[in-house]
């Protein structure tokens, strides 16, 4: 949607193409924009700082998942003996 708006396509046309109301589409866009920490459009432009924060969060989550998987493997290894 943002690329089409930047190209000058009216919200009403985009809403018709998506088969939703223009007001609803505007509300969704505002909610999506508001979720971003600095007002940037999520998923469209990511600064190096934003990318680093995102990757660090993902890395932490993956580490936690790996540790959990190790504990589960140990538990089931003990149970099978």
HTML snippet that shows the backbone in 3Dmol.js (N, CA, C, O; Angstrom):
<script src="https://3Dmol.org/build/3Dmol-min.js"></script>
<div id="view" style="width:600px;height:400px;position:relative"></div>
<script>
const pdb = `
ATOM      1  N   UNK A   1       0.820  -1.185   0.000  1.00  0.00           N
ATOM      2  CA  UNK A   1       0.000   0.000   0.000  1.00  0.00           C
ATOM      3  C   UNK A   1       0.870   1.256   0.000  1.00  0.00           C
ATOM      4  O   UNK A   1       0.599   2.204  -0.737  1.00  0.00           O
ATOM      5  N   UNK A   2       1.929   1.260   0.840  1.00  0.00           N
ATOM      6  CA  UNK A   2       2.745   2.467   0.956  1.00  0.00           C
ATOM      7  C   UNK A   2       3.449   2.809  -0.348  1.00  0.00           C
ATOM      8  O   UNK A   2       3.594   3.979  -0.705  1.00  0.00           O
ATOM      9  N   UNK A   3       3.882   1.777  -1.050  1.00  0.00           N
ATOM     10  CA  UNK A   3       4.536   2.037  -2.327  1.00  0.00           C
ATOM     11  C   UNK A   3       3.540   2.643  -3.324  1.00  0.00           C
ATOM     12  O   UNK A   3       3.877   3.551  -4.083  1.00  0.00           O
ATOM     13  N   UNK A   4       2.322   2.130  -3.305  1.00  0.00           N
ATOM     14  CA  UNK A   4       1.298   2.656  -4.223  1.00  0.00           C
ATOM     15  C   UNK A   4       0.924   4.080  -3.855  1.00  0.00           C
ATOM     16  O   UNK A   4       0.714   4.909  -4.740  1.00  0.00           O
ATOM     17  N   UNK A   5       0.833   4.386  -2.535  1.00  0.00           N
ATOM     18  CA  UNK A   5       0.523   5.754  -2.112  1.00  0.00           C
ATOM     19  C   UNK A   5       1.656   6.685  -2.532  1.00  0.00           C
ATOM     20  O   UNK A   5       1.411   7.803  -2.986  1.00  0.00           O
ATOM     21  N   UNK A   6       2.906   6.219  -2.380  1.00  0.00           N
ATOM     22  CA  UNK A   6       4.054   7.035  -2.772  1.00  0.00           C
ATOM     23  C   UNK A   6       4.030   7.305  -4.269  1.00  0.00           C
ATOM     24  O   UNK A   6       4.524   8.333  -4.733  1.00  0.00           O
ATOM     25  N   UNK A   7       3.445   6.364  -5.024  1.00  0.00           N
ATOM     26  CA  UNK A   7       3.340   6.539  -6.477  1.00  0.00           C
ATOM     27  C   UNK A   7       2.145   7.399  -6.857  1.00  0.00           C
ATOM     28  O   UNK A   7       1.912   7.650  -8.040  1.00  0.00           O
ATOM     29  N   UNK A   8       1.381   7.855  -5.859  1.00  0.00           N
ATOM     30  CA  UNK A   8       0.264   8.752  -6.133  1.00  0.00           C
ATOM     31  C   UNK A   8      -1.096   8.091  -6.296  1.00  0.00           C
ATOM     32  O   UNK A   8      -2.061   8.753  -6.678  1.00  0.00           O
ATOM     33  N   UNK A   9      -1.187   6.807  -6.014  1.00  0.00           N
ATOM     34  CA  UNK A   9      -2.472   6.109  -6.125  1.00  0.00           C
ATOM     35  C   UNK A   9      -3.333   6.499  -4.918  1.00  0.00           C
ATOM     36  O   UNK A   9      -2.874   6.390  -3.781  1.00  0.00           O
ATOM     37  N   UNK A  10      -4.573   6.950  -5.146  1.00  0.00           N
ATOM     38  CA  UNK A  10      -5.441   7.358  -4.037  1.00  0.00           C
ATOM     39  C   UNK A  10      -5.804   6.182  -3.129  1.00  0.00           C
ATOM     40  O   UNK A  10      -5.909   5.042  -3.580  1.00  0.00           O
ATOM     41  N   UNK A  11      -5.994   6.482  -1.839  1.00  0.00           N
ATOM     42  CA  UNK A  11      -6.380   5.463  -0.865  1.00  0.00           C
ATOM     43  C   UNK A  11      -7.674   4.786  -1.298  1.00  0.00           C
ATOM     44  O   UNK A  11      -7.828   3.577  -1.127  1.00  0.00           O
ATOM     45  N   UNK A  12      -8.598   5.550  -1.853  1.00  0.00           N
ATOM     46  CA  UNK A  12      -9.887   4.980  -2.269  1.00  0.00           C
ATOM     47  C   UNK A  12      -9.698   3.905  -3.342  1.00  0.00           C
ATOM     48  O   UNK A  12     -10.401   2.894  -3.334  1.00  0.00           O
ATOM     49  N   UNK A  13      -8.766   4.113  -4.252  1.00  0.00           N
ATOM     50  CA  UNK A  13      -8.483   3.112  -5.302  1.00  0.00           C
ATOM     51  C   UNK A  13      -7.851   1.864  -4.697  1.00  0.00           C
ATOM     52  O   UNK A  13      -8.223   0.745  -5.050  1.00  0.00           O
ATOM     53  N   UNK A  14      -6.899   2.049  -3.789  1.00  0.00           N
ATOM     54  CA  UNK A  14      -6.250   0.909  -3.140  1.00  0.00           C
ATOM     55  C   UNK A  14      -7.281   0.126  -2.338  1.00  0.00           C
ATOM     56  O   UNK A  14      -7.287  -1.105  -2.359  1.00  0.00           O
ATOM     57  N   UNK A  15      -8.152   0.838  -1.632  1.00  0.00           N
ATOM     58  CA  UNK A  15      -9.196   0.188  -0.839  1.00  0.00           C
ATOM     59  C   UNK A  15     -10.132  -0.614  -1.741  1.00  0.00           C
ATOM     60  O   UNK A  15     -10.490  -1.744  -1.408  1.00  0.00           O
ATOM     61  N   UNK A  16     -10.524  -0.054  -2.857  1.00  0.00           N
ATOM     62  CA  UNK A  16     -11.392  -0.792  -3.802  1.00  0.00           C
ATOM     63  C   UNK A  16     -10.684  -2.047  -4.296  1.00  0.00           C
ATOM     64  O   UNK A  16     -11.293  -3.114  -4.372  1.00  0.00           O
ATOM     65  N   UNK A  17      -9.407  -1.927  -4.631  1.00  0.00           N
ATOM     66  CA  UNK A  17      -8.641  -3.075  -5.123  1.00  0.00           C
ATOM     67  C   UNK A  17      -8.563  -4.185  -4.076  1.00  0.00           C
ATOM     68  O   UNK A  17      -8.545  -5.369  -4.414  1.00  0.00           O
ATOM     69  N   UNK A  18      -8.515  -3.790  -2.804  1.00  0.00           N
ATOM     70  CA  UNK A  18      -8.437  -4.762  -1.709  1.00  0.00           C
ATOM     71  C   UNK A  18      -9.818  -5.170  -1.188  1.00  0.00           C
ATOM     72  O   UNK A  18      -9.932  -6.042  -0.325  1.00  0.00           O
ATOM     73  N   UNK A  19     -10.855  -4.538  -1.716  1.00  0.00           N
ATOM     74  CA  UNK A  19     -12.240  -4.805  -1.316  1.00  0.00           C
ATOM     75  C   UNK A  19     -12.472  -4.514   0.168  1.00  0.00           C
ATOM     76  O   UNK A  19     -13.116  -5.286   0.877  1.00  0.00           O
ATOM     77  N   UNK A  20     -11.928  -3.377   0.619  1.00  0.00           N
ATOM     78  CA  UNK A  20     -12.178  -2.892   1.983  1.00  0.00           C
ATOM     79  C   UNK A  20     -12.526  -1.411   1.897  1.00  0.00           C
ATOM     80  O   UNK A  20     -12.305  -0.766   0.872  1.00  0.00           O
ATOM     81  N   UNK A  21     -13.072  -0.884   2.984  1.00  0.00           N
ATOM     82  CA  UNK A  21     -13.393   0.528   3.025  1.00  0.00           C
ATOM     83  C   UNK A  21     -12.141   1.380   3.148  1.00  0.00           C
ATOM     84  O   UNK A  21     -11.151   0.959   3.747  1.00  0.00           O
ATOM     85  N   UNK A  22     -12.187   2.579   2.579  1.00  0.00           N
ATOM     86  CA  UNK A  22     -11.031   3.475   2.624  1.00  0.00           C
ATOM     87  C   UNK A  22     -10.697   3.859   4.066  1.00  0.00           C
ATOM     88  O   UNK A  22      -9.523   3.934   4.429  1.00  0.00           O
ATOM     89  N   UNK A  23     -11.717   4.100   4.886  1.00  0.00           N
ATOM     90  CA  UNK A  23     -11.471   4.464   6.285  1.00  0.00           C
ATOM     91  C   UNK A  23     -10.816   3.318   7.041  1.00  0.00           C
ATOM     92  O   UNK A  23      -9.907   3.538   7.842  1.00  0.00           O
ATOM     93  N   UNK A  24     -11.274   2.093   6.789  1.00  0.00           N
ATOM     94  CA  UNK A  24     -10.694   0.926   7.434  1.00  0.00           C
ATOM     95  C   UNK A  24      -9.227   0.768   7.024  1.00  0.00           C
ATOM     96  O   UNK A  24      -8.371   0.492   7.865  1.00  0.00           O
ATOM     97  N   UNK A  25      -8.947   0.940   5.763  1.00  0.00           N
ATOM     98  CA  UNK A  25      -7.577   0.833   5.269  1.00  0.00           C
ATOM     99  C   UNK A  25      -6.692   1.898   5.916  1.00  0.00           C
ATOM    100  O   UNK A  25      -5.555   1.614   6.293  1.00  0.00           O
ATOM    101  N   UNK A  26      -7.202   3.105   6.043  1.00  0.00           N
ATOM    102  CA  UNK A  26      -6.459   4.182   6.691  1.00  0.00           C
ATOM    103  C   UNK A  26      -6.193   3.854   8.156  1.00  0.00           C
ATOM    104  O   UNK A  26      -5.102   4.111   8.665  1.00  0.00           O
ATOM    105  N   UNK A  27      -7.184   3.289   8.831  1.00  0.00           N
ATOM    106  CA  UNK A  27      -7.027   2.896  10.235  1.00  0.00           C
ATOM    107  C   UNK A  27      -5.969   1.814  10.378  1.00  0.00           C
ATOM    108  O   UNK A  27      -5.117   1.887  11.264  1.00  0.00           O
ATOM    109  N   UNK A  28      -6.018   0.811   9.511  1.00  0.00           N
ATOM    110  CA  UNK A  28      -5.016  -0.262   9.556  1.00  0.00           C
ATOM    111  C   UNK A  28      -3.614   0.296   9.346  1.00  0.00           C
ATOM    112  O   UNK A  28      -2.674  -0.073  10.051  1.00  0.00           O
ATOM    113  N   UNK A  29      -3.487   1.180   8.378  1.00  0.00           N
ATOM    114  CA  UNK A  29      -2.174   1.757   8.079  1.00  0.00           C
ATOM    115  C   UNK A  29      -1.648   2.539   9.283  1.00  0.00           C
ATOM    116  O   UNK A  29      -0.466   2.446   9.616  1.00  0.00           O
ATOM    117  N   UNK A  30      -2.521   3.306   9.934  1.00  0.00           N
ATOM    118  CA  UNK A  30      -2.106   4.062  11.111  1.00  0.00           C
ATOM    119  C   UNK A  30      -1.691   3.126  12.239  1.00  0.00           C
ATOM    120  O   UNK A  30      -0.682   3.372  12.900  1.00  0.00           O
ATOM    121  N   UNK A  31      -2.447   2.063  12.470  1.00  0.00           N
ATOM    122  CA  UNK A  31      -2.106   1.107  13.531  1.00  0.00           C
ATOM    123  C   UNK A  31      -0.764   0.443  13.240  1.00  0.00           C
ATOM    124  O   UNK A  31       0.045   0.252  14.148  1.00  0.00           O
ATOM    125  N   UNK A  32      -0.531   0.096  11.997  1.00  0.00           N
ATOM    126  CA  UNK A  32       0.713  -0.550  11.606  1.00  0.00           C
ATOM    127  C   UNK A  32       1.888   0.403  11.815  1.00  0.00           C
ATOM    128  O   UNK A  32       2.933   0.010  12.331  1.00  0.00           O
ATOM    129  N   UNK A  33       1.706   1.653  11.411  1.00  0.00           N
ATOM    130  CA  UNK A  33       2.744   2.672  11.566  1.00  0.00           C
ATOM    131  C   UNK A  33       3.034   2.928  13.039  1.00  0.00           C
ATOM    132  O   UNK A  33       4.192   3.098  13.422  1.00  0.00           O
ATOM    133  N   UNK A  34       1.999   2.957  13.862  1.00  0.00           N
ATOM    134  CA  UNK A  34       2.151   3.237  15.289  1.00  0.00           C
ATOM    135  C   UNK A  34       2.911   2.140  16.024  1.00  0.00           C
ATOM    136  O   UNK A  34       3.492   2.401  17.077  1.00  0.00           O
ATOM    137  N   UNK A  35       2.919   0.925  15.495  1.00  0.00           N
ATOM    138  CA  UNK A  35       3.647  -0.174  16.133  1.00  0.00           C
ATOM    139  C   UNK A  35       5.151   0.000  16.049  1.00  0.00           C
ATOM    140  O   UNK A  35       5.892  -0.558  16.859  1.00  0.00           O
ATOM    141  N   UNK A  36       5.598   0.762  15.084  1.00  0.00           N
ATOM    142  CA  UNK A  36       7.030   0.980  14.905  1.00  0.00           C
ATOM    143  C   UNK A  36       7.558   1.876  16.021  1.00  0.00           C
ATOM    144  O   UNK A  36       6.868   2.801  16.451  1.00  0.00           O
ATOM    145  N   UNK A  37       8.766   1.611  16.489  1.00  0.00           N
ATOM    146  CA  UNK A  37       9.362   2.387  17.580  1.00  0.00           C
ATOM    147  C   UNK A  37       9.601   3.842  17.199  1.00  0.00           C
ATOM    148  O   UNK A  37       9.387   4.737  18.016  1.00  0.00           O
ATOM    149  N   UNK A  38      10.033   4.083  15.994  1.00  0.00           N
ATOM    150  CA  UNK A  38      10.404   5.440  15.616  1.00  0.00           C
ATOM    151  C   UNK A  38       9.516   6.038  14.534  1.00  0.00           C
ATOM    152  O   UNK A  38       9.860   7.065  13.948  1.00  0.00           O
ATOM    153  N   UNK A  39       8.380   5.408  14.265  1.00  0.00           N
ATOM    154  CA  UNK A  39       7.465   5.925  13.266  1.00  0.00           C
ATOM    155  C   UNK A  39       7.759   5.471  11.856  1.00  0.00           C
ATOM    156  O   UNK A  39       7.004   5.792  10.938  1.00  0.00           O
ATOM    157  N   UNK A  40       8.847   4.726  11.656  1.00  0.00           N
ATOM    158  CA  UNK A  40       9.163   4.209  10.324  1.00  0.00           C
ATOM    159  C   UNK A  40       8.148   3.137   9.962  1.00  0.00           C
ATOM    160  O   UNK A  40       7.531   2.538  10.843  1.00  0.00           O
ATOM    161  N   UNK A  41       7.978   2.900   8.711  1.00  0.00           N
ATOM    162  CA  UNK A  41       7.039   1.882   8.255  1.00  0.00           C
ATOM    163  C   UNK A  41       7.697   0.528   8.414  1.00  0.00           C
ATOM    164  O   UNK A  41       8.704   0.252   7.760  1.00  0.00           O
ATOM    165  N   UNK A  42       7.138  -0.344   9.288  1.00  0.00           N
ATOM    166  CA  UNK A  42       7.761  -1.645   9.518  1.00  0.00           C
ATOM    167  C   UNK A  42       7.871  -2.465   8.239  1.00  0.00           C
ATOM    168  O   UNK A  42       6.932  -2.522   7.446  1.00  0.00           O
ATOM    169  N   UNK A  43       9.000  -3.085   8.049  1.00  0.00           N
ATOM    170  CA  UNK A  43       9.189  -3.973   6.919  1.00  0.00           C
ATOM    171  C   UNK A  43       9.515  -3.284   5.610  1.00  0.00           C
ATOM    172  O   UNK A  43       9.847  -3.956   4.633  1.00  0.00           O
ATOM    173  N   UNK A  44       9.430  -1.974   5.561  1.00  0.00           N
ATOM    174  CA  UNK A  44       9.703  -1.288   4.308  1.00  0.00           C
ATOM    175  C   UNK A  44      11.123  -0.740   4.305  1.00  0.00           C
ATOM    176  O   UNK A  44      11.880  -0.983   3.366  1.00  0.00           O
ATOM    177  N   UNK A  45      11.487  -0.006   5.342  1.00  0.00           N
ATOM    178  CA  UNK A  45      12.829   0.560   5.445  1.00  0.00           C
ATOM    179  C   UNK A  45      13.337   0.248   6.842  1.00  0.00           C
ATOM    180  O   UNK A  45      12.677   0.555   7.834  1.00  0.00           O
ATOM    181  N   UNK A  46      14.512  -0.363   6.918  1.00  0.00           N
ATOM    182  CA  UNK A  46      15.085  -0.720   8.203  1.00  0.00           C
ATOM    183  C   UNK A  46      16.477  -0.120   8.301  1.00  0.00           C
ATOM    184  O   UNK A  46      17.352  -0.418   7.488  1.00  0.00           O
ATOM    185  N   UNK A  47      16.672   0.719   9.289  1.00  0.00           N
ATOM    186  CA  UNK A  47      17.994   1.310   9.469  1.00  0.00           C
ATOM    187  C   UNK A  47      18.935   0.245  10.012  1.00  0.00           C
ATOM    188  O   UNK A  47      18.479  -0.778  10.523  1.00  0.00           O
ATOM    189  N   UNK A  48      20.238   0.469   9.910  1.00  0.00           N
ATOM    190  CA  UNK A  48      21.191  -0.504  10.473  1.00  0.00           C
ATOM    191  C   UNK A  48      20.966  -0.718  11.978  1.00  0.00           C
ATOM    192  O   UNK A  48      21.113  -1.835  12.473  1.00  0.00           O
ATOM    193  N   UNK A  49      20.616   0.335  12.692  1.00  0.00           N
ATOM    194  CA  UNK A  49      20.355   0.212  14.129  1.00  0.00           C
ATOM    195  C   UNK A  49      19.125  -0.649  14.387  1.00  0.00           C
ATOM    196  O   UNK A  49      19.125  -1.480  15.295  1.00  0.00           O
ATOM    197  N   UNK A  50      18.076  -0.449  13.587  1.00  0.00           N
ATOM    198  CA  UNK A  50      16.868  -1.261  13.738  1.00  0.00           C
ATOM    199  C   UNK A  50      17.169  -2.723  13.414  1.00  0.00           C
ATOM    200  O   UNK A  50      16.706  -3.630  14.106  1.00  0.00           O
ATOM    201  N   UNK A  51      17.941  -2.939  12.365  1.00  0.00           N
ATOM    202  CA  UNK A  51      18.288  -4.303  11.989  1.00  0.00           C
ATOM    203  C   UNK A  51      19.091  -4.977  13.104  1.00  0.00           C
ATOM    204  O   UNK A  51      18.845  -6.137  13.438  1.00  0.00           O
ATOM    205  N   UNK A  52      20.041  -4.252  13.672  1.00  0.00           N
ATOM    206  CA  UNK A  52      20.856  -4.805  14.752  1.00  0.00           C
ATOM    207  C   UNK A  52      19.990  -5.179  15.957  1.00  0.00           C
ATOM    208  O   UNK A  52      20.159  -6.256  16.530  1.00  0.00           O
ATOM    209  N   UNK A  53      19.064  -4.297  16.344  1.00  0.00           N
ATOM    210  CA  UNK A  53      18.164  -4.600  17.466  1.00  0.00           C
ATOM    211  C   UNK A  53      17.328  -5.830  17.170  1.00  0.00           C
ATOM    212  O   UNK A  53      17.170  -6.706  18.020  1.00  0.00           O
ATOM    213  N   UNK A  54      16.788  -5.890  15.946  1.00  0.00           N
ATOM    214  CA  UNK A  54      15.952  -7.030  15.558  1.00  0.00           C
ATOM    215  C   UNK A  54      16.752  -8.328  15.584  1.00  0.00           C
ATOM    216  O   UNK A  54      16.287  -9.342  16.103  1.00  0.00           O
ATOM    217  N   UNK A  55      17.945  -8.290  15.026  1.00  0.00           N
ATOM    218  CA  UNK A  55      18.779  -9.490  14.980  1.00  0.00           C
ATOM    219  C   UNK A  55      19.215  -9.931  16.378  1.00  0.00           C
ATOM    220  O   UNK A  55      19.310 -11.128  16.650  1.00  0.00           O
ATOM    221  N   UNK A  56      19.475  -8.986  17.244  1.00  0.00           N
ATOM    222  CA  UNK A  56      19.823  -9.349  18.625  1.00  0.00           C
ATOM    223  C   UNK A  56      18.644 -10.017  19.331  1.00  0.00           C
ATOM    224  O   UNK A  56      18.825 -10.999  20.051  1.00  0.00           O
ATOM    225  N   UNK A  57      17.432  -9.483  19.124  1.00  0.00           N
ATOM    226  CA  UNK A  57      16.241 -10.119  19.715  1.00  0.00           C
ATOM    227  C   UNK A  57      16.058 -11.528  19.169  1.00  0.00           C
ATOM    228  O   UNK A  57      15.795 -12.462  19.926  1.00  0.00           O
ATOM    229  N   UNK A  58      16.197 -11.679  17.861  1.00  0.00           N
ATOM    230  CA  UNK A  58      16.061 -13.001  17.250  1.00  0.00           C
ATOM    231  C   UNK A  58      17.124 -13.963  17.776  1.00  0.00           C
ATOM    232  O   UNK A  58      16.834 -15.127  18.051  1.00  0.00           O
ATOM    233  N   UNK A  59      18.357 -13.471  17.915  1.00  0.00           N
ATOM    234  CA  UNK A  59      19.447 -14.293  18.410  1.00  0.00           C
ATOM    235  C   UNK A  59      19.157 -14.767  19.836  1.00  0.00           C
ATOM    236  O   UNK A  59      19.372 -15.936  20.155  1.00  0.00           O
ATOM    237  N   UNK A  60      18.674 -13.871  20.686  1.00  0.00           N
ATOM    238  CA  UNK A  60      18.337 -14.239  22.063  1.00  0.00           C
ATOM    239  C   UNK A  60      17.235 -15.293  22.091  1.00  0.00           C
ATOM    240  O   UNK A  60      17.305 -16.250  22.862  1.00  0.00           O
ATOM    241  N   UNK A  61      16.233 -15.120  21.262  1.00  0.00           N
ATOM    242  CA  UNK A  61      15.142 -16.095  21.217  1.00  0.00           C
ATOM    243  C   UNK A  61      15.651 -17.458  20.755  1.00  0.00           C
ATOM    244  O   UNK A  61      15.274 -18.485  21.319  1.00  0.00           O
ATOM    245  N   UNK A  62      16.497 -17.472  19.741  1.00  0.00           N
ATOM    246  CA  UNK A  62      17.045 -18.735  19.253  1.00  0.00           C
ATOM    247  C   UNK A  62      17.913 -19.419  20.306  1.00  0.00           C
ATOM    248  O   UNK A  62      17.899 -20.644  20.426  1.00  0.00           O
ATOM    249  N   UNK A  63      18.660 -18.638  21.061  1.00  0.00           N
ATOM    250  CA  UNK A  63      19.468 -19.222  22.141  1.00  0.00           C
ATOM    251  C   UNK A  63      18.573 -19.869  23.193  1.00  0.00           C
ATOM    252  O   UNK A  63      18.865 -20.966  23.669  1.00  0.00           O
ATOM    253  N   UNK A  64      17.491 -19.199  23.555  1.00  0.00           N
ATOM    254  CA  UNK A  64      16.560 -19.755  24.539  1.00  0.00           C
ATOM    255  C   UNK A  64      15.924 -21.042  24.018  1.00  0.00           C
ATOM    256  O   UNK A  64      15.779 -22.014  24.760  1.00  0.00           O
ATOM    257  N   UNK A  65      15.551 -21.044  22.757  1.00  0.00           N
ATOM    258  CA  UNK A  65      14.951 -22.242  22.172  1.00  0.00           C
ATOM    259  C   UNK A  65      15.947 -23.397  22.141  1.00  0.00           C
ATOM    260  O   UNK A  65      15.580 -24.543  22.398  1.00  0.00           O
ATOM    261  N   UNK A  66      17.203 -23.097  21.826  1.00  0.00           N
ATOM    262  CA  UNK A  66      18.237 -24.127  21.796  1.00  0.00           C
ATOM    263  C   UNK A  66      18.452 -24.717  23.190  1.00  0.00           C
ATOM    264  O   UNK A  66      18.561 -25.934  23.338  1.00  0.00           O
ATOM    265  N   UNK A  67      18.511 -23.871  24.199  1.00  0.00           N
ATOM    266  CA  UNK A  67      18.695 -24.345  25.579  1.00  0.00           C
ATOM    267  C   UNK A  67      17.520 -25.217  26.008  1.00  0.00           C
ATOM    268  O   UNK A  67      17.712 -26.242  26.663  1.00  0.00           O
ATOM    269  N   UNK A  68      16.322 -24.820  25.646  1.00  0.00           N
ATOM    270  CA  UNK A  68      15.143 -25.615  25.976  1.00  0.00           C
ATOM    271  C   UNK A  68      15.214 -26.978  25.290  1.00  0.00           C
ATOM    272  O   UNK A  68      14.917 -28.000  25.909  1.00  0.00           O
ATOM    273  N   UNK A  69      15.603 -26.998  24.023  1.00  0.00           N
ATOM    274  CA  UNK A  69      15.702 -28.259  23.284  1.00  0.00           C
ATOM    275  C   UNK A  69      16.734 -29.183  23.928  1.00  0.00           C
ATOM    276  O   UNK A  69      16.531 -30.396  23.992  1.00  0.00           O
ATOM    277  N   UNK A  70      17.835 -28.611  24.403  1.00  0.00           N
ATOM    278  CA  UNK A  70      18.853 -29.424  25.084  1.00  0.00           C
ATOM    279  C   UNK A  70      18.279 -30.057  26.346  1.00  0.00           C
ATOM    280  O   UNK A  70      18.506 -31.239  26.605  1.00  0.00           O
ATOM    281  N   UNK A  71      17.536 -29.279  27.132  1.00  0.00           N
ATOM    282  CA  UNK A  71      16.945 -29.785  28.370  1.00  0.00           C
ATOM    283  C   UNK A  71      15.930 -30.885  28.080  1.00  0.00           C
ATOM    284  O   UNK A  71      15.870 -31.883  28.798  1.00  0.00           O
ATOM    285  N   UNK A  72      15.142 -30.706  27.042  1.00  0.00           N
ATOM    286  CA  UNK A  72      14.157 -31.720  26.662  1.00  0.00           C
ATOM    287  C   UNK A  72      14.874 -33.003  26.244  1.00  0.00           C
ATOM    288  O   UNK A  72      14.456 -34.097  26.621  1.00  0.00           O
ATOM    289  N   UNK A  73      15.943 -32.873  25.473  1.00  0.00           N
ATOM    290  CA  UNK A  73      16.693 -34.048  25.024  1.00  0.00           C
ATOM    291  C   UNK A  73      17.281 -34.799  26.211  1.00  0.00           C
ATOM    292  O   UNK A  73      17.242 -36.029  26.239  1.00  0.00           O
ATOM    293  N   UNK A  74      17.820 -34.090  27.180  1.00  0.00           N
ATOM    294  CA  UNK A  74      18.376 -34.727  28.381  1.00  0.00           C
ATOM    295  C   UNK A  74      17.275 -35.437  29.148  1.00  0.00           C
ATOM    296  O   UNK A  74      17.454 -36.571  29.591  1.00  0.00           O
ATOM    297  N   UNK A  75      16.146 -34.779  29.305  1.00  0.00           N
ATOM    298  CA  UNK A  75      15.018 -35.372  30.036  1.00  0.00           C
ATOM    299  C   UNK A  75      14.578 -36.687  29.387  1.00  0.00           C
ATOM    300  O   UNK A  75      14.421 -37.698  30.072  1.00  0.00           O
ATOM    301  N   UNK A  76      14.383 -36.672  28.088  1.00  0.00           N
ATOM    302  CA  UNK A  76      13.917 -37.868  27.407  1.00  0.00           C
ATOM    303  C   UNK A  76      14.999 -38.961  27.347  1.00  0.00           C
ATOM    304  O   UNK A  76      14.680 -40.150  27.325  1.00  0.00           O
ATOM    305  N   UNK A  77      16.250 -38.563  27.322  1.00  0.00           N
ATOM    306  CA  UNK A  77      17.336 -39.550  27.357  1.00  0.00           C
ATOM    307  C   UNK A  77      17.329 -40.275  28.680  1.00  0.00           C
ATOM    308  O   UNK A  77      17.569 -41.482  28.712  1.00  0.00           O
ATOM    309  N   UNK A  78      17.063 -39.582  29.776  1.00  0.00           N
ATOM    310  CA  UNK A  78      16.993 -40.200  31.102  1.00  0.00           C
ATOM    311  C   UNK A  78      15.780 -41.121  31.205  1.00  0.00           C
ATOM    312  O   UNK A  78      15.860 -42.192  31.807  1.00  0.00           O
ATOM    313  N   UNK A  79      14.671 -40.711  30.623  1.00  0.00           N
ATOM    314  CA  UNK A  79      13.437 -41.480  30.683  1.00  0.00           C
ATOM    315  C   UNK A  79      13.545 -42.789  29.909  1.00  0.00           C
ATOM    316  O   UNK A  79      12.901 -43.771  30.277  1.00  0.00           O
ATOM    317  N   UNK A  80      14.336 -42.825  28.858  1.00  0.00           N
ATOM    318  CA  UNK A  80      14.425 -44.017  28.019  1.00  0.00           C
ATOM    319  C   UNK A  80      15.316 -45.107  28.629  1.00  0.00           C
ATOM    320  O   UNK A  80      15.309 -46.240  28.149  1.00  0.00           O
ATOM    321  N   UNK A  81      16.063 -44.790  29.654  1.00  0.00           N
ATOM    322  CA  UNK A  81      16.948 -45.783  30.283  1.00  0.00           C
ATOM    323  C   UNK A  81      16.294 -46.487  31.398  1.00  0.00           C
ATOM    324  O   UNK A  81      16.906 -47.350  32.026  1.00  0.00           O
TER     325      UNK A  81
END
`;
const viewer = $3Dmol.createViewer("view");
viewer.addModel(pdb, "pdb");
viewer.setStyle({}, {cartoon: {color: "spectrum"}});
viewer.zoomTo();
viewer.render();
</script>
